[in-house]
Amino acid sequence: MDQDCPRRRGDLYSATVRHRCLQDDGPFNRGACFNIGAEAPSAELLCLMDGDLWVGEDWYQRCLDAIAGWKAAGVWKGAMLPYAGACYLDAEASERVVAGAAPSRSMRPTAYASVGGVLWIERALFVELGGYDPEYKGWGAEDNDLDRRLRERIGELPRMAIPLWHLFHEEPDKSGAQANLDRLAAKESP
């Protein structure tokens, strides 16, 4: 899913990727994008991931193996956060990663206990929860809202003990962040 289609159409996606575009000139609506992407009728398991992450070529298989192991052990609850923390790369390191080099494994995560960036979730559970609330427009809080609803439904989400690598980019427009945080606070109030 992409909301920035006219500028980026075709430059990131191969013929094997089904690309859909949300035409909206307003603030970026990450939740609405993921909700539309989750409508894929054949998908039983969703990997909802931001485009500014690097995860390594074996990461997807490691995630699927972890889920299969939790299912075999009877402890899979339908969702997981596939990282222990995020390492934020600077512009130079990001350029090297995009060119094909792996980031330094000696880097330590700088953001722990985050709930954003990527989520693996069974499509049926995502639909049952109502997906992301599309009223969060612009930067922030939509992940926290879905995480709260997930925890109310299934308890603590399991995590994998591997880092995510966040690629450098200019700071997003956070002008709507306070309204999103206020929306989240109102939902969390008794």
Long-range contacts (C-beta under 8 A, 24 or more apart in sequence): 1-33, 1-34, 1-36, 1-37, 2-33, 2-51, 3-28, 3-29, 3-32, 3-33, 4-28, 12-51, 26-137, 27-137, 27-138, 27-139, 27-173, 27-175, 27-176, 28-137, 28-138, 28-139, 28-172, 29-134, 29-136, 29-137, 30-132, 30-136, 30-142, 31-131, 31-132, 31-133, 31-134, 31-136, 31-142, 31-146, 32-132, 32-134, 34-131, 34-132, 35-131, 35-132, 35-134, 38-123, 38-126, 38-127, 38-131, 40-123, 43-123, 44-122, 44-123, 44-124, 45-120, 45-121, 45-122, 45-123, 46-119, 46-120, 46-121, 46-122, 46-123, 46-126, 47-118, 47-119, 47-120, 48-118, 48-119, 48-120, 48-121, 49-117, 49-118, 49-119, 50-116, 50-117, 50-118, 52-166, 52-167, 52-169, 53-117, 53-118, 53-164, 53-165, 53-166, 53-167, 54-89, 54-97, 54-98, 54-103, 54-164, 54-165, 54-166, 54-167, 55-118, 55-164, 55-165, 56-102, 56-165, 59-162, 62-160, 62-162, 63-120, 63-160, 66-160, 67-120, 70-158, 75-158, 77-154, 77-155, 77-157, 77-158, 78-121, 78-122, 78-124, 78-125, 78-154, 79-119, 79-120, 79-121, 79-122, 79-125, 79-150, 79-154, 79-157, 80-119, 80-120, 80-121, 80-157, 80-158, 80-159, 80-160, 81-115, 81-118, 81-119, 81-120, 81-157, 81-158, 81-159, 81-160, 82-118, 82-120, 82-159, 82-160, 82-162, 82-164, 83-117, 83-118, 83-159, 83-160, 83-162, 83-163, 83-164, 84-109, 84-112, 84-159, 84-160, 84-161, 84-162, 84-163, 85-109, 85-110, 85-111, 85-112, 85-113, 85-114, 85-163, 85-164, 86-110, 86-111, 86-114, 86-117, 86-163, 86-164, 86-165, 86-166, 87-163, 87-164, 87-165, 87-166, 88-166, 88-168, 89-165, 89-166, 89-167, 89-168, 90-168, 91-168, 93-168, 94-167, 94-168, 94-169, 97-165, 97-167, 98-167, 103-165, 107-163, 109-163, 111-166, 115-143, 115-144, 115-147, 116-143, 116-144, 117-143, 117-164, 117-166, 118-164, 119-143, 119-146, 121-150, 125-150, 125-153, 125-154, 128-153, 129-153, 133-183, 135-183, 136-180, 136-183, 136-184, 137-176, 137-180, 138-172, 138-173, 138-174, 138-175, 138-176, 138-177, 138-179, 138-180, 139-172, 139-173, 139-174, 139-176, 139-177, 139-180, 140-174, 140-176, 140-177, 140-180, 140-181, 141-177, 141-180, 141-181, 141-183, 141-184, 142-180, 144-184, 145-183, 145-184, 145-187, 148-184, 148-187, 148-188
